Amino acid sequence: MTQKLILAVSGSPSPTSKTARVVDHLLDNVVCEDFVSHHLKVRDLPTKALLRGDLSDPLMADAVEAVQRAQGVLIATPIYKASYSGLLKSFLDILPQFGLAGKVVLPCATGGSVAHVLALDYGFRPVLQSMGARHIIQSVFVLEGDVRIDGEAFTVEGPTSAMLNEAAYHFRSALGLEPGHDLLGHPNPSPAAIRACHAPSLPLDVRP
Ligand SMILES: Cc1cc2nc3c(=O)[nH]c(=O)nc-3n(C[C@H](O)[C@H](O)[C@H](O)COP(=O)(O)O)c2cc1C
């Protein structure tokens, strides 16, 4: 039997992409024995075939097939010019019209400031919705200043770390990996959790 797949697609052209590192961190928090994971960096696809939508290229065909096969898709982008990256859009444009049908999708972005945090909800979410995603998790936006990358070491602290854990938890819940939670990862927050939301130095915990 083919194992179930969580596919991450990241769309930064940078060889030292912070977005890709955030994605790897999220995947570490999501994957379990029920799923295998794979991180597709769009920058690694053959440029000419990508720009021409040439699916006769085996790497392109494999990438499209991986999206088709996945139950959960984490789609991540750097914020460029107040929107998602053109590189990511190039890839989304070669997928079928309803290429995300039936899938659980977690949108993610990194950005230089909070000025464009709504790009995820106003610009990116409609694209994913138009592609038929079954359930789009609350998107997660990470300020580049909140992550520290030193070679192989990746650290993220405080509220950002808690927010990434929450995103991973919601994704797992929507994929049915958190038995006992029937609200797709959105249980009613406890009073303590609401208080924590107003104290940014404390980790969020909305689990009942
Ligand atoms: C060409 C370019 C445009 C950018 N535009 C924005 C922007 O409009 N808003 C923003 O918050 N950050 C912007 N940034 C900052 C990036 O979003 C931020 O550095 C991000 O973490 C880069 O992710 P990456 O390393 O995965 O490419 C821009 C960066 C570049 C290189």
The ligand as a Gaussian input file, in Angstrom:
#p B3LYP/6-31G(d) Opt

LIG

0 1
 C       12.548000      41.106000      -4.010000
 C       12.076000      41.135000      -2.577000
 C       10.892000      41.752000      -2.260000
 C       10.438000      41.775000      -0.939000
 N        9.249000      42.367000      -0.661000
 C        8.779000      42.343000       0.604000
 C        7.515000      42.927000       0.904000
 O        6.853000      43.514000       0.048000
 N        7.058000      42.839000       2.179000
 C        7.772000      42.203000       3.167000
 O        7.297000      42.136000       4.311000
 N        8.989000      41.652000       2.910000
 C        9.498000      41.699000       1.660000
 N       10.722000      41.140000       1.376000
 C       11.451000      40.440000       2.461000
 C       11.221000      38.921000       2.368000
 O        9.846000      38.597000       2.396000
 C       11.890000      38.203000       3.546000
 O       13.255000      38.508000       3.540000
 C       11.675000      36.714000       3.443000
 O       11.918000      36.120000       4.701000
 C       12.589000      36.099000       2.409000
 O       12.363000      34.707000       2.394000
 P       13.356000      33.735000       1.590000
 O       14.707000      33.790000       2.294000
 O       12.724000      32.390000       1.740000
 O       13.402000      34.202000       0.182000
 C       11.199000      41.141000       0.082000
 C       12.432000      40.543000      -0.238000
 C       12.857000      40.532000      -1.555000
 C       14.186000      39.864000      -1.893000

